[in-house]
């Protein structure tokens, strides 16, 4: 029943969008299209620097990058919370700057920080959102009930949100964003601060929404999240897109296997011969080497360290992952980012609320 309501409403929204175009144009437009999109702040600092991309209808698109890469700024421009300094930005062919109200009606947005009122029940939170989105009195109860059911929160609808777990709170925030039945859902760090079980539950909810026709844009620090959910990924650094493609395509660009050499003690600075491979990351007791064939590279790597009297604790061979891709294009490991802020805020809040 819920899926039927969802699909019928999406058909209605699609008809509304198509009223601006002929059928052929509608089939070719992207869900979100950015062309030389730029956002500058005082002092000439560019949070987003001439960025161009297209998000296709019906896909899950990920923006992957460290703090300060420009991910959140892009989302804020799409949802009309801030204006672009220059460039073009369209949602289903509609200019964000010229028709912000029309665009907002097609979007659902879940920010990083806590966006629910924890002193209210889940139902009351969604009631407020339905009024903010001008949902008619006739439809409010149905919209709220269906959104809570969709996110698996029906049985806790009358409970105060401050008694929710972190994962339930995040699902409630997504339910809020679904009240206006968006064509596009924007999720800023959707699993931030969640334990593994809660994270998996949120991921399954996102996948189901996408299967039911919702286009989804995700920003994330989490490599496994991007790999699990996204059909395509844009890796960002310093306000620019460094590379874009499917997870599989991006991993292939690394160009080999990653051989991790773990040492028993801190090592001196040494130069690895090019015929063995190239160093892509190094710490006091670990060196990662990119080799064309990892298994074939292990014996000469072991011989090299032995000849320099450096004791090796273990050698591991792995196929490239998205962190290796990020290292190649951004010249640093995303895993090395210290990601606190909203993540810590969520953990602290849930702990104290209980």
Secondary structure by P-SEA (a helix, b strand, c coil): caaaaaaaaaaaaaaaaaccccaaaaaccccbbbccbbbbcccccccccbbbbbbccccbbbbbbccccaaaaaaaaaaccccccbbbbbcccccccccaaaaaaacccccccccccccccaaaaaaaaaaaaccccccaaaaaaaaaaaaccccccccccccccaaaaaaaaaaaaacccccbbbbccccccccaaaaaaaaaaaaaaaaabbbbbbbcccaaaaaacccbbbbbccccccccccaaaaaaaccbbbbbbbbccccccccccccccccccccccbbbbbbcccccaaaaaaaaaaaacccccbbbbbcccaaaaaaaccccccccccccaaaaaaaaaaaaac
